[in-house]
Amino acid sequence: MTHHKQHLESKLCPICLRPFNWRKKWQRDWPNVKYCSKRCQSNAKNLNKFETQK
């Protein structure tokens, strides 16, 4: 029996605008996951800092 990852939930990353799928490590916190990676998360923080300095 093979496992297919066709039915996983997905979201759209607000920084890079790419879709990303549910991962087991996000199992408990999936409703709060916003970014596809730590890189996008840090870019969001940097973007917020830049916007507040204007």
mmCIF entry with sequence, helices, sheets and N, C-alpha, C, O atoms, coordinates in Angstrom:
data_MODEL
# 
_entry.id   MODEL 
# 
_entity.id                         1 
_entity.type                       polymer 
_entity.pdbx_number_of_molecules   1 
# 
_entity_poly.entity_id                      1 
_entity_poly.type                           'polypeptide(L)' 
_entity_poly.nstd_linkage                   no 
_entity_poly.nstd_monomer                   no 
_entity_poly.pdbx_seq_one_letter_code       MTHHKQHLESKLCPICLRPFNWRKKWQRDWPNVKYCSKRCQSNAKNLNKFETQK 
_entity_poly.pdbx_seq_one_letter_code_can   MTHHKQHLESKLCPICLRPFNWRKKWQRDWPNVKYCSKRCQSNAKNLNKFETQK 
_entity_poly.pdbx_strand_id                 A 
# 
loop_
_entity_poly_seq.entity_id 
_entity_poly_seq.num 
_entity_poly_seq.mon_id 
_entity_poly_seq.hetero 
1 1  MET n 
1 2  THR n 
1 3  HIS n 
1 4  HIS n 
1 5  LYS n 
1 6  GLN n 
1 7  HIS n 
1 8  LEU n 
1 9  GLU n 
1 10 SER n 
1 11 LYS n 
1 12 LEU n 
1 13 CYS n 
1 14 PRO n 
1 15 ILE n 
1 16 CYS n 
1 17 LEU n 
1 18 ARG n 
1 19 PRO n 
1 20 PHE n 
1 21 ASN n 
1 22 TRP n 
1 23 ARG n 
1 24 LYS n 
1 25 LYS n 
1 26 TRP n 
1 27 GLN n 
1 28 ARG n 
1 29 ASP n 
1 30 TRP n 
1 31 PRO n 
1 32 ASN n 
1 33 VAL n 
1 34 LYS n 
1 35 TYR n 
1 36 CYS n 
1 37 SER n 
1 38 LYS n 
1 39 ARG n 
1 40 CYS n 
1 41 GLN n 
1 42 SER n 
1 43 ASN n 
1 44 ALA n 
1 45 LYS n 
1 46 ASN n 
1 47 LEU n 
1 48 ASN n 
1 49 LYS n 
1 50 PHE n 
1 51 GLU n 
1 52 THR n 
1 53 GLN n 
1 54 LYS n 
# 
_struct_asym.id          A 
_struct_asym.entity_id   1 
# 
loop_
_struct_conf.conf_type_id 
_struct_conf.id 
_struct_conf.pdbx_PDB_helix_id 
_struct_conf.beg_label_comp_id 
_struct_conf.beg_label_asym_id 
_struct_conf.beg_label_seq_id 
_struct_conf.pdbx_beg_PDB_ins_code 
_struct_conf.end_label_comp_id 
_struct_conf.end_label_asym_id 
_struct_conf.end_label_seq_id 
_struct_conf.pdbx_end_PDB_ins_code 
_struct_conf.beg_auth_comp_id 
_struct_conf.beg_auth_asym_id 
_struct_conf.beg_auth_seq_id 
_struct_conf.end_auth_comp_id 
_struct_conf.end_auth_asym_id 
_struct_conf.end_auth_seq_id 
_struct_conf.pdbx_PDB_helix_class 
_struct_conf.details 
_struct_conf.pdbx_PDB_helix_length 
HELX_P HELX_P1 AA1 LYS A 24 ? TRP A 26 ? LYS A 24 TRP A 26 5 ? 3  
HELX_P HELX_P2 AA2 TRP A 30 ? ASN A 32 ? TRP A 30 ASN A 32 5 ? 3  
HELX_P HELX_P3 AA3 LYS A 38 ? GLN A 53 ? LYS A 38 GLN A 53 1 ? 16 
# 
_struct_conf_type.id          HELX_P 
_struct_conf_type.criteria    ? 
_struct_conf_type.reference   ? 
# 
_struct_sheet.id               AA1 
_struct_sheet.type             ? 
_struct_sheet.number_strands   2 
_struct_sheet.details          ? 
# 
_struct_sheet_order.sheet_id     AA1 
_struct_sheet_order.range_id_1   1 
_struct_sheet_order.range_id_2   2 
_struct_sheet_order.offset       ? 
_struct_sheet_order.sense        anti-parallel 
# 
loop_
_struct_sheet_range.sheet_id 
_struct_sheet_range.id 
_struct_sheet_range.beg_label_comp_id 
_struct_sheet_range.beg_label_asym_id 
_struct_sheet_range.beg_label_seq_id 
_struct_sheet_range.pdbx_beg_PDB_ins_code 
_struct_sheet_range.end_label_comp_id 
_struct_sheet_range.end_label_asym_id 
_struct_sheet_range.end_label_seq_id 
_struct_sheet_range.pdbx_end_PDB_ins_code 
_struct_sheet_range.beg_auth_comp_id 
_struct_sheet_range.beg_auth_asym_id 
_struct_sheet_range.beg_auth_seq_id 
_struct_sheet_range.end_auth_comp_id 
_struct_sheet_range.end_auth_asym_id 
_struct_sheet_range.end_auth_seq_id 
AA1 1 SER A 10 ? LEU A 12 ? SER A 10 LEU A 12 
AA1 2 PRO A 19 ? ASN A 21 ? PRO A 19 ASN A 21 
# 
loop_
_atom_site.group_PDB 
_atom_site.id 
_atom_site.type_symbol 
_atom_site.label_atom_id 
_atom_site.label_alt_id 
_atom_site.label_comp_id 
_atom_site.label_asym_id 
_atom_site.label_entity_id 
_atom_site.label_seq_id 
_atom_site.pdbx_PDB_ins_code 
_atom_site.Cartn_x 
_atom_site.Cartn_y 
_atom_site.Cartn_z 
_atom_site.occupancy 
_atom_site.B_iso_or_equiv 
_atom_site.pdbx_formal_charge 
_atom_site.auth_seq_id 
_atom_site.auth_comp_id 
_atom_site.auth_asym_id 
_atom_site.auth_atom_id 
_atom_site.pdbx_PDB_model_num 
ATOM 1   N N  . MET A 1 1  ? 0.838  -1.176 0.000  1.00 0.00 ? 1  MET A N  1 
ATOM 2   C CA . MET A 1 1  ? 0.000  0.000  0.000  1.00 0.00 ? 1  MET A CA 1 
ATOM 3   C C  . MET A 1 1  ? 0.889  1.249  0.000  1.00 0.00 ? 1  MET A C  1 
ATOM 4   O O  . MET A 1 1  ? 1.775  1.391  0.843  1.00 0.00 ? 1  MET A O  1 
ATOM 5   N N  . THR A 1 2  ? 0.647  2.120  -0.928 1.00 0.00 ? 2  THR A N  1 
ATOM 6   C CA . THR A 1 2  ? 1.432  3.350  -1.005 1.00 0.00 ? 2  THR A CA 1 
ATOM 7   C C  . THR A 1 2  ? 0.654  4.514  -0.414 1.00 0.00 ? 2  THR A C  1 
ATOM 8   O O  . THR A 1 2  ? -0.577 4.545  -0.449 1.00 0.00 ? 2  THR A O  1 
ATOM 9   N N  . HIS A 1 3  ? 1.391  5.462  0.124  1.00 0.00 ? 3  HIS A N  1 
ATOM 10  C CA . HIS A 1 3  ? 0.771  6.654  0.687  1.00 0.00 ? 3  HIS A CA 1 
ATOM 11  C C  . HIS A 1 3  ? 0.860  7.787  -0.332 1.00 0.00 ? 3  HIS A C  1 
ATOM 12  O O  . HIS A 1 3  ? 1.918  8.051  -0.904 1.00 0.00 ? 3  HIS A O  1 
ATOM 13  N N  . HIS A 1 4  ? -0.252 8.433  -0.539 1.00 0.00 ? 4  HIS A N  1 
ATOM 14  C CA . HIS A 1 4  ? -0.284 9.564  -1.454 1.00 0.00 ? 4  HIS A CA 1 
ATOM 15  C C  . HIS A 1 4  ? -0.590 10.826 -0.682 1.00 0.00 ? 4  HIS A C  1 
ATOM 16  O O  . HIS A 1 4  ? -1.473 10.834 0.176  1.00 0.00 ? 4  HIS A O  1 
ATOM 17  N N  . LYS A 1 5  ? 0.116  11.873 -0.972 1.00 0.00 ? 5  LYS A N  1 
ATOM 18  C CA . LYS A 1 5  ? -0.066 13.136 -0.265 1.00 0.00 ? 5  LYS A CA 1 
ATOM 19  C C  . LYS A 1 5  ? -0.960 14.086 -1.056 1.00 0.00 ? 5  LYS A C  1 
ATOM 20  O O  . LYS A 1 5  ? -0.682 15.282 -1.136 1.00 0.00 ? 5  LYS A O  1 
ATOM 21  N N  . GLN A 1 6  ? -2.016 13.562 -1.632 1.00 0.00 ? 6  GLN A N  1 
ATOM 22  C CA . GLN A 1 6  ? -2.884 14.377 -2.462 1.00 0.00 ? 6  GLN A CA 1 
ATOM 23  C C  . GLN A 1 6  ? -3.924 15.140 -1.650 1.00 0.00 ? 6  GLN A C  1 
ATOM 24  O O  . GLN A 1 6  ? -4.420 16.168 -2.109 1.00 0.00 ? 6  GLN A O  1 
ATOM 25  N N  . HIS A 1 7  ? -4.258 14.671 -0.481 1.00 0.00 ? 7  HIS A N  1 
ATOM 26  C CA . HIS A 1 7  ? -5.376 15.238 0.260  1.00 0.00 ? 7  HIS A CA 1 
ATOM 27  C C  . HIS A 1 7  ? -4.939 16.072 1.463  1.00 0.00 ? 7  HIS A C  1 
ATOM 28  O O  . HIS A 1 7  ? -5.686 16.190 2.434  1.00 0.00 ? 7  HIS A O  1 
ATOM 29  N N  . LEU A 1 8  ? -3.761 16.642 1.411  1.00 0.00 ? 8  LEU A N  1 
ATOM 30  C CA . LEU A 1 8  ? -3.291 17.472 2.502  1.00 0.00 ? 8  LEU A CA 1 
ATOM 31  C C  . LEU A 1 8  ? -3.828 18.891 2.342  1.00 0.00 ? 8  LEU A C  1 
ATOM 32  O O  . LEU A 1 8  ? -3.984 19.390 1.227  1.00 0.00 ? 8  LEU A O  1 
ATOM 33  N N  . GLU A 1 9  ? -4.108 19.531 3.476  1.00 0.00 ? 9  GLU A N  1 
ATOM 34  C CA . GLU A 1 9  ? -4.552 20.920 3.426  1.00 0.00 ? 9  GLU A CA 1 
ATOM 35  C C  . GLU A 1 9  ? -3.411 21.799 2.941  1.00 0.00 ? 9  GLU A C  1 
ATOM 36  O O  . GLU A 1 9  ? -2.240 21.463 3.119  1.00 0.00 ? 9  GLU A O  1 
ATOM 37  N N  . SER A 1 10 ? -3.750 22.906 2.340  1.00 0.00 ? 10 SER A N  1 
ATOM 38  C CA . SER A 1 10 ? -2.706 23.828 1.912  1.00 0.00 ? 10 SER A CA 1 
ATOM 39  C C  . SER A 1 10 ? -3.130 25.259 2.223  1.00 0.00 ? 10 SER A C  1 
ATOM 40  O O  . SER A 1 10 ? -4.312 25.558 2.395  1.00 0.00 ? 10 SER A O  1 
ATOM 41  N N  . LYS A 1 11 ? -2.131 26.128 2.289  1.00 0.00 ? 11 LYS A N  1 
ATOM 42  C CA . LYS A 1 11 ? -2.333 27.554 2.524  1.00 0.00 ? 11 LYS A CA 1 
ATOM 43  C C  . LYS A 1 11 ? -1.439 28.318 1.568  1.00 0.00 ? 11 LYS A C  1 
ATOM 44  O O  . LYS A 1 11 ? -0.559 27.745 0.925  1.00 0.00 ? 11 LYS A O  1 
ATOM 45  N N  . LEU A 1 12 ? -1.674 29.617 1.482  1.00 0.00 ? 12 LEU A N  1 
ATOM 46  C CA . LEU A 1 12 ? -0.869 30.472 0.633  1.00 0.00 ? 12 LEU A CA 1 
ATOM 47  C C  . LEU A 1 12 ? -0.014 31.370 1.520  1.00 0.00 ? 12 LEU A C  1 
ATOM 48  O O  . LEU A 1 12 ? -0.536 32.054 2.400  1.00 0.00 ? 12 LEU A O  1 
ATOM 49  N N  . CYS A 1 13 ? 1.272  31.371 1.296  1.00 0.00 ? 13 CYS A N  1 
ATOM 50  C CA . CYS A 1 13 ? 2.193  32.194 2.069  1.00 0.00 ? 13 CYS A CA 1 
ATOM 51  C C  . CYS A 1 13 ? 2.000  33.656 1.665  1.00 0.00 ? 13 CYS A C  1 
ATOM 52  O O  . CYS A 1 13 ? 2.066  33.970 0.477  1.00 0.00 ? 13 CYS A O  1 
ATOM 53  N N  . PRO A 1 14 ? 1.762  34.563 2.626  1.00 0.00 ? 14 PRO A N  1 
ATOM 54  C CA . PRO A 1 14 ? 1.526  35.969 2.283  1.00 0.00 ? 14 PRO A CA 1 
ATOM 55  C C  . PRO A 1 14 ? 2.781  36.712 1.817  1.00 0.00 ? 14 PRO A C  1 
ATOM 56  O O  . PRO A 1 14 ? 2.669  37.802 1.257  1.00 0.00 ? 14 PRO A O  1 
ATOM 57  N N  . ILE A 1 15 ? 3.955  36.155 2.033  1.00 0.00 ? 15 ILE A N  1 
ATOM 58  C CA . ILE A 1 15 ? 5.198  36.814 1.642  1.00 0.00 ? 15 ILE A CA 1 
ATOM 59  C C  . ILE A 1 15 ? 5.620  36.420 0.231  1.00 0.00 ? 15 ILE A C  1 
ATOM 60  O O  . ILE A 1 15 ? 5.816  37.283 -0.625 1.00 0.00 ? 15 ILE A O  1 
ATOM 61  N N  . CYS A 1 16 ? 5.758  35.122 -0.012 1.00 0.00 ? 16 CYS A N  1 
ATOM 62  C CA . CYS A 1 16 ? 6.223  34.669 -1.336 1.00 0.00 ? 16 CYS A CA 1 
ATOM 63  C C  . CYS A 1 16 ? 5.075  34.274 -2.270 1.00 0.00 ? 16 CYS A C  1 
ATOM 64  O O  . CYS A 1 16 ? 5.291  34.017 -3.455 1.00 0.00 ? 16 CYS A O  1 
ATOM 65  N N  . LEU A 1 17 ? 3.860  34.229 -1.729 1.00 0.00 ? 17 LEU A N  1 
ATOM 66  C CA . LEU A 1 17 ? 2.648  33.896 -2.498 1.00 0.00 ? 17 LEU A CA 1 
ATOM 67  C C  . LEU A 1 17 ? 2.667  32.497 -3.108 1.00 0.00 ? 17 LEU A C  1 
ATOM 68  O O  . LEU A 1 17 ? 2.010  32.238 -4.116 1.00 0.00 ? 17 LEU A O  1 
ATOM 69  N N  . ARG A 1 18 ? 3.421  31.607 -2.489 1.00 0.00 ? 18 ARG A N  1 
ATOM 70  C CA . ARG A 1 18 ? 3.457  30.215 -2.935 1.00 0.00 ? 18 ARG A CA 1 
ATOM 71  C C  . ARG A 1 18 ? 2.590  29.374 -2.020 1.00 0.00 ? 18 ARG A C  1 
ATOM 72  O O  . ARG A 1 18 ? 2.502  29.648 -0.823 1.00 0.00 ? 18 ARG A O  1 
ATOM 73  N N  . PRO A 1 19 ? 1.948  28.352 -2.567 1.00 0.00 ? 19 PRO A N  1 
ATOM 74  C CA . PRO A 1 19 ? 1.178  27.449 -1.708 1.00 0.00 ? 19 PRO A CA 1 
ATOM 75  C C  . PRO A 1 19 ? 2.102  26.525 -0.924 1.00 0.00 ? 19 PRO A C  1 
ATOM 76  O O  . PRO A 1 19 ? 3.156  26.121 -1.414 1.00 0.00 ? 19 PRO A O  1 
ATOM 77  N N  . PHE A 1 20 ? 1.696  26.200 0.289  1.00 0.00 ? 20 PHE A N  1 
ATOM 78  C CA . PHE A 1 20 ? 2.442  25.221 1.067  1.00 0.00 ? 20 PHE A CA 1 
ATOM 79  C C  . PHE A 1 20 ? 1.461  24.288 1.749  1.00 0.00 ? 20 PHE A C  1 
ATOM 80  O O  . PHE A 1 20 ? 0.356  24.684 2.119  1.00 0.00 ? 20 PHE A O  1 
ATOM 81  N N  . ASN A 1 21 ? 1.881  23.042 1.909  1.00 0.00 ? 21 ASN A N  1 
ATOM 82  C CA . ASN A 1 21 ? 1.007  21.994 2.423  1.00 0.00 ? 21 ASN A CA 1 
ATOM 83  C C  . ASN A 1 21 ? 1.221  21.737 3.903  1.00 0.00 ? 21 ASN A C  1 
ATOM 84  O O  . ASN A 1 21 ? 2.258  22.064 4.479  1.00 0.00 ? 21 ASN A O  1 
ATOM 85  N N  . TRP A 1 22 ? 0.201  21.139 4.491  1.00 0.00 ? 22 TRP A N  1 
ATOM 86  C CA . TRP A 1 22 ? 0.246  20.724 5.884  1.00 0.00 ? 22 TRP A CA 1 
ATOM 87  C C  . TRP A 1 22 ? 1.410  19.780 6.088  1.00 0.00 ? 22 TRP A C  1 
ATOM 88  O O  . TRP A 1 22 ? 1.683  18.919 5.251  1.00 0.00 ? 22 TRP A O  1 
ATOM 89  N N  . ARG A 1 23 ? 2.102  19.950 7.221  1.00 0.00 ? 23 ARG A N  1 
ATOM 90  C CA . ARG A 1 23 ? 3.199  19.052 7.583  1.00 0.00 ? 23 ARG A CA 1 
ATOM 91  C C  . ARG A 1 23 ? 2.968  18.538 8.982  1.00 0.00 ? 23 ARG A C  1 
ATOM 92  O O  . ARG A 1 23 ? 2.360  19.218 9.809  1.00 0.00 ? 23 ARG A O  1 
ATOM 93  N N  . LYS A 1 24 ? 3.448  17.346 9.251  1.00 0.00 ? 24 LYS A N  1 
ATOM 94  C CA . LYS A 1 24 ? 3.219  16.723 10.552 1.00 0.00 ? 24 LYS A CA 1 
ATOM 95  C C  . LYS A 1 24 ? 3.743  17.585 11.701 1.00 0.00 ? 24 LYS A C  1 
ATOM 96  O O  . LYS A 1 24 ? 3.134  17.618 12.770 1.00 0.00 ? 24 LYS A O  1 
ATOM 97  N N  . LYS A 1 25 ? 4.862  18.281 11.497 1.00 0.00 ? 25 LYS A N  1 
ATOM 98  C CA . LYS A 1 25 ? 5.413  19.097 12.574 1.00 0.00 ? 25 LYS A CA 1 
ATOM 99  C C  . LYS A 1 25 ? 4.516  20.293 12.902 1.00 0.00 ? 25 LYS A C  1 
ATOM 100 O O  . LYS A 1 25 ? 4.650  20.888 13.971 1.00 0.00 ? 25 LYS A O  1 
ATOM 101 N N  . TRP A 1 26 ? 3.603  20.650 11.994 1.00 0.00 ? 26 TRP A N  1 
ATOM 102 C CA . TRP A 1 26 ? 2.662  21.737 12.243 1.00 0.00 ? 26 TRP A CA 1 
ATOM 103 C C  . TRP A 1 26 ? 1.318  21.211 12.732 1.00 0.00 ? 26 TRP A C  1 
ATOM 104 O O  . TRP A 1 26 ? 0.359  21.978 12.812 1.00 0.00 ? 26 TRP A O  1 
ATOM 105 N N  . GLN A 1 27 ? 1.223  19.953 13.055 1.00 0.00 ? 27 GLN A N  1 
ATOM 106 C CA . GLN A 1 27 ? -0.035 19.293 13.370 1.00 0.00 ? 27 GLN A CA 1 
ATOM 107 C C  . GLN A 1 27 ? -0.827 20.018 14.459 1.00 0.00 ? 27 GLN A C  1 
ATOM 108 O O  . GLN A 1 27 ? -2.023 20.259 14.289 1.00 0.00 ? 27 GLN A O  1 
ATOM 109 N N  . ARG A 1 28 ? -0.191 20.364 15.554 1.00 0.00 ? 28 ARG A N  1 
ATOM 110 C CA . ARG A 1 28 ? -0.893 20.994 16.678 1.00 0.00 ? 28 ARG A CA 1 
ATOM 111 C C  . ARG A 1 28 ? -1.197 22.463 16.435 1.00 0.00 ? 28 ARG A C  1 
ATOM 112 O O  . ARG A 1 28 ? -2.126 23.015 17.024 1.00 0.00 ? 28 ARG A O  1 
ATOM 113 N N  . ASP A 1 29 ? -0.417 23.093 15.570 1.00 0.00 ? 29 ASP A N  1 
ATOM 114 C CA . ASP A 1 29 ? -0.494 24.542 15.427 1.00 0.00 ? 29 ASP A CA 1 
ATOM 115 C C  . ASP A 1 29 ? -0.923 24.996 14.026 1.00 0.00 ? 29 ASP A C  1 
ATOM 116 O O  . ASP A 1 29 ? -0.731 26.163 13.682 1.00 0.00 ? 29 ASP A O  1 
ATOM 117 N N  . TRP A 1 30 ? -1.492 24.115 13.221 1.00 0.00 ? 30 TRP A N  1 
ATOM 118 C CA . TRP A 1 30 ? -1.815 24.439 11.834 1.00 0.00 ? 30 TRP A CA 1 
ATOM 119 C C  . TRP A 1 30 ? -2.673 25.700 11.670 1.00 0.00 ? 30 TRP A C  1 
ATOM 120 O O  . TRP A 1 30 ? -2.419 26.465 10.739 1.00 0.00 ? 30 TRP A O  1 
ATOM 121 N N  . PRO A 1 31 ? -3.663 25.958 12.514 1.00 0.00 ? 31 PRO A N  1 
ATOM 122 C CA . PRO A 1 31 ? -4.452 27.184 12.335 1.00 0.00 ? 31 PRO A CA 1 
ATOM 123 C C  . PRO A 1 31 ? -3.619 28.468 12.491 1.00 0.00 ? 31 PRO A C  1 
ATOM 124 O O  . PRO A 1 31 ? -3.981 29.509 11.944 1.00 0.00 ? 31 PRO A O  1 
ATOM 125 N N  . ASN A 1 32 ? -2.517 28.395 13.228 1.00 0.00 ? 32 ASN A N  1 
ATOM 126 C CA . ASN A 1 32 ? -1.684 29.578 13.457 1.00 0.00 ? 32 ASN A CA 1 
ATOM 127 C C  . ASN A 1 32 ? -0.505 29.691 12.504 1.00 0.00 ? 32 ASN A C  1 
ATOM 128 O O  . ASN A 1 32 ? 0.202  30.699 12.529 1.00 0.00 ? 32 ASN A O  1 
ATOM 129 N N  . VAL A 1 33 ? -0.274 28.692 11.670 1.00 0.00 ? 33 VAL A N  1 
ATOM 130 C CA . VAL A 1 33 ? 0.842  28.733 10.725 1.00 0.00 ? 33 VAL A CA 1 
ATOM 131 C C  . VAL A 1 33 ? 0.492  29.706 9.598  1.00 0.00 ? 33 VAL A C  1 
ATOM 132 O O  . VAL A 1 33 ? -0.537 29.558 8.937  1.00 0.00 ? 33 VAL A O  1 
ATOM 133 N N  . LYS A 1 34 ? 1.359  30.703 9.385  1.00 0.00 ? 34 LYS A N  1 
ATOM 134 C CA . LYS A 1 34 ? 1.104  31.720 8.363  1.00 0.00 ? 34 LYS A CA 1 
ATOM 135 C C  . LYS A 1 34 ? 2.107  31.670 7.225  1.00 0.00 ? 34 LYS A C  1 
ATOM 136 O O  . LYS A 1 34 ? 1.769  31.981 6.083  1.00 0.00 ? 34 LYS A O  1 
ATOM 137 N N  . TYR A 1 35 ? 3.343  31.280 7.527  1.00 0.00 ? 35 TYR A N  1 
ATOM 138 C CA . TYR A 1 35 ? 4.417  31.371 6.554  1.00 0.00 ? 35 TYR A CA 1 
ATOM 139 C C  . TYR A 1 35 ? 4.930  29.987 6.184  1.00 0.00 ? 35 TYR A C  1 
ATOM 140 O O  . TYR A 1 35 ? 4.874  29.059 6.991  1.00 0.00 ? 35 TYR A O  1 
ATOM 141 N N  . CYS A 1 36 ? 5.428  29.855 4.962  1.00 0.00 ? 36 CYS A N  1 
ATOM 142 C CA . CYS A 1 36 ? 5.883  28.552 4.470  1.00 0.00 ? 36 CYS A CA 1 
ATOM 143 C C  . CYS A 1 36 ? 7.253  28.174 5.021  1.00 0.00 ? 36 CYS A C  1 
ATOM 144 O O  . CYS A 1 36 ? 7.607  26.995 5.036  1.00 0.00 ? 36 CYS A O  1 
ATOM 145 N N  . SER A 1 37 ? 8.028  29.158 5.475  1.00 0.00 ? 37 SER A N  1 
ATOM 146 C CA . SER A 1 37 ? 9.382  28.866 5.922  1.00 0.00 ? 37 SER A CA 1 
ATOM 147 C C  . SER A 1 37 ? 9.851  29.915 6.925  1.00 0.00 ? 37 SER A C  1 
ATOM 148 O O  . SER A 1 37 ? 9.220  30.958 7.098  1.00 0.00 ? 37 SER A O  1 
ATOM 149 N N  . LYS A 1 38 ? 10.950 29.621 7.570  1.00 0.00 ? 38 LYS A N  1 
ATOM 150 C CA . LYS A 1 38 ? 11.548 30.597 8.495  1.00 0.00 ? 38 LYS A CA 1 
ATOM 151 C C  . LYS A 1 38 ? 12.041 31.821 7.727  1.00 0.00 ? 38 LYS A C  1 
ATOM 152 O O  . LYS A 1 38 ? 12.027 32.934 8.252  1.00 0.00 ? 38 LYS A O  1 
ATOM 153 N N  . ARG A 1 39 ? 12.466 31.620 6.515  1.00 0.00 ? 39 ARG A N  1 
ATOM 154 C CA . ARG A 1 39 ? 12.921 32.738 5.689  1.00 0.00 ? 39 ARG A CA 1 
ATOM 155 C C  . ARG A 1 39 ? 11.781 33.732 5.444  1.00 0.00 ? 39 ARG A C  1 
ATOM 156 O O  . ARG A 1 39 ? 11.974 34.940 5.578  1.00 0.00 ? 39 ARG A O  1 
ATOM 157 N N  . CYS A 1 40 ? 10.615 33.236 5.091  1.00 0.00 ? 40 CYS A N  1 
ATOM 158 C CA . CYS A 1 40 ? 9.467  34.122 4.875  1.00 0.00 ? 40 CYS A CA 1 
ATOM 159 C C  . CYS A 1 40 ? 9.024  34.765 6.184  1.00 0.00 ? 40 CYS A C  1 
ATOM 160 O O  . CYS A 1 40 ? 8.605  35.923 6.198  1.00 0.00 ? 40 CYS A O  1 
ATOM 161 N N  . GLN A 1 41 ? 9.113  34.032 7.266  1.00 0.00 ? 41 GLN A N  1 
ATOM 162 C CA . GLN A 1 41 ? 8.750  34.584 8.564  1.00 0.00 ? 41 GLN A CA 1 
ATOM 163 C C  . GLN A 1 41 ? 9.672  35.746 8.935  1.00 0.00 ? 41 GLN A C  1 
ATOM 164 O O  . GLN A 1 41 ? 9.207  36.776 9.423  1.00 0.00 ? 41 GLN A O  1 
ATOM 165 N N  . SER A 1 42 ? 10.965 35.586 8.709  1.00 0.00 ? 42 SER A N  1 
ATOM 166 C CA . SER A 1 42 ? 11.899 36.663 9.031  1.00 0.00 ? 42 SER A CA 1 
ATOM 167 C C  . SER A 1 42 ? 11.733 37.839 8.061  1.00 0.00 ? 42 SER A C  1 
ATOM 168 O O  . SER A 1 42 ? 11.895 38.994 8.456  1.00 0.00 ? 42 SER A O  1 
ATOM 169 N N  . ASN A 1 43 ? 11.412 37.552 6.802  1.00 0.00 ? 43 ASN A N  1 
ATOM 170 C CA . ASN A 1 43 ? 11.154 38.632 5.850  1.00 0.00 ? 43 ASN A CA 1 
ATOM 171 C C  . ASN A 1 43 ? 9.921  39.432 6.257  1.00 0.00 ? 43 ASN A C  1 
ATOM 172 O O  . ASN A 1 43 ? 9.882  40.646 6.058  1.00 0.00 ? 43 ASN A O  1 
ATOM 173 N N  . ALA A 1 44 ? 8.934  38.780 6.813  1.00 0.00 ? 44 ALA A N  1 
ATOM 174 C CA . ALA A 1 44 ? 7.732  39.472 7.277  1.00 0.00 ? 44 ALA A CA 1 
ATOM 175 C C  . ALA A 1 44 ? 8.072  40.386 8.445  1.00 0.00 ? 44 ALA A C  1 
ATOM 176 O O  . ALA A 1 44 ? 7.572  41.509 8.518  1.00 0.00 ? 44 ALA A O  1 
ATOM 177 N N  . LYS A 1 45 ? 8.912  39.922 9.352  1.00 0.00 ? 45 LYS A N  1 
ATOM 178 C CA . LYS A 1 45 ? 9.321  40.749 10.484 1.00 0.00 ? 45 LYS A CA 1 
ATOM 179 C C  . LYS A 1 45 ? 10.115 41.957 9.998  1.00 0.00 ? 45 LYS A C  1 
ATOM 180 O O  . LYS A 1 45 ? 9.913  43.071 10.481 1.00 0.00 ? 45 LYS A O  1 
ATOM 181 N N  . ASN A 1 46 ? 11.017 41.739 9.045  1.00 0.00 ? 46 ASN A N  1 
ATOM 182 C CA . ASN A 1 46 ? 11.805 42.840 8.493  1.00 0.00 ? 46 ASN A CA 1 
ATOM 183 C C  . ASN A 1 46 ? 10.912 43.830 7.750  1.00 0.00 ? 46 ASN A C  1 
ATOM 184 O O  . ASN A 1 46 ? 11.135 45.039 7.812  1.00 0.00 ? 46 ASN A O  1 
ATOM 185 N N  . LEU A 1 47 ? 9.918  43.324 7.061  1.00 0.00 ? 47 LEU A N  1 
ATOM 186 C CA . LEU A 1 47 ? 8.980  44.184 6.336  1.00 0.00 ? 47 LEU A CA 1 
ATOM 187 C C  . LEU A 1 47 ? 8.190  45.046 7.318  1.00 0.00 ? 47 LEU A C  1 
ATOM 188 O O  . LEU A 1 47 ? 7.963  46.229 7.065  1.00 0.00 ? 47 LEU A O  1 
ATOM 189 N N  . ASN A 1 48 ? 7.772  44.455 8.436  1.00 0.00 ? 48 ASN A N  1 
ATOM 190 C CA . ASN A 1 48 ? 7.033  45.206 9.450  1.00 0.00 ? 48 ASN A CA 1 
ATOM 191 C C  . ASN A 1 48 ? 7.912  46.291 10.071 1.00 0.00 ? 48 ASN A C  1 
ATOM 192 O O  . ASN A 1 48 ? 7.432  47.395 10.327 1.00 0.00 ? 48 ASN A O  1 
ATOM 193 N N  . LYS A 1 49 ? 9.177  45.998 10.314 1.00 0.00 ? 49 LYS A N  1 
ATOM 194 C CA . LYS A 1 49 ? 10.097 46.996 10.856 1.00 0.00 ? 49 LYS A CA 1 
ATOM 195 C C  . LYS A 1 49 ? 10.255 48.154 9.891  1.00 0.00 ? 49 LYS A C  1 
ATOM 196 O O  . LYS A 1 49 ? 10.264 49.315 10.302 1.00 0.00 ? 49 LYS A O  1 
ATOM 197 N N  . PHE A 1 50 ? 10.381 47.845 8.614  1.00 0.00 ? 50 PHE A N  1 
ATOM 198 C CA . PHE A 1 50 ? 10.540 48.871 7.590  1.00 0.00 ? 50 PHE A CA 1 
ATOM 199 C C  . PHE A 1 50 ? 9.310  49.761 7.506  1.00 0.00 ? 50 PHE A C  1 
ATOM 200 O O  . PHE A 1 50 ? 9.437  50.980 7.385  1.00 0.00 ? 50 PHE A O  1 
ATOM 201 N N  . GLU A 1 51 ? 8.123  49.169 7.569  1.00 0.00 ? 51 GLU A N  1 
ATOM 202 C CA . GLU A 1 51 ? 6.886  49.932 7.473  1.00 0.00 ? 51 GLU A CA 1 
ATOM 203 C C  . GLU A 1 51 ? 6.663  50.829 8.678  1.00 0.00 ? 51 GLU A C  1 
ATOM 204 O O  . GLU A 1 51 ? 6.111  51.919 8.533  1.00 0.00 ? 51 GLU A O  1 
ATOM 205 N N  . THR A 1 52 ? 7.079  50.399 9.865  1.00 0.00 ? 52 THR A N  1 
ATOM 206 C CA . THR A 1 52 ? 6.878  51.206 11.066 1.00 0.00 ? 52 THR A CA 1 
ATOM 207 C C  . THR A 1 52 ? 7.875  52.362 11.137 1.00 0.00 ? 52 THR A C  1 
ATOM 208 O O  . THR A 1 52 ? 7.638  53.326 11.866 1.00 0.00 ? 52 THR A O  1 
ATOM 209 N N  . GLN A 1 53 ? 8.989  52.287 10.395 1.00 0.00 ? 53 GLN A N  1 
ATOM 210 C CA . GLN A 1 53 ? 9.982  53.358 10.403 1.00 0.00 ? 53 GLN A CA 1 
ATOM 211 C C  . GLN A 1 53 ? 9.595  54.513 9.498  1.00 0.00 ? 53 GLN A C  1 
ATOM 212 O O  . GLN A 1 53 ? 10.162 55.599 9.621  1.00 0.00 ? 53 GLN A O  1 
ATOM 213 N N  . LYS A 1 54 ? 8.660  54.315 8.606  1.00 0.00 ? 54 LYS A N  1 
ATOM 214 C CA . LYS A 1 54 ? 8.241  55.377 7.669  1.00 0.00 ? 54 LYS A CA 1 
ATOM 215 C C  . LYS A 1 54 ? 7.534  56.494 8.383  1.00 0.00 ? 54 LYS A C  1 
ATOM 216 O O  . LYS A 1 54 ? 7.116  57.464 7.751  1.00 0.00 ? 54 LYS A O  1 
# 
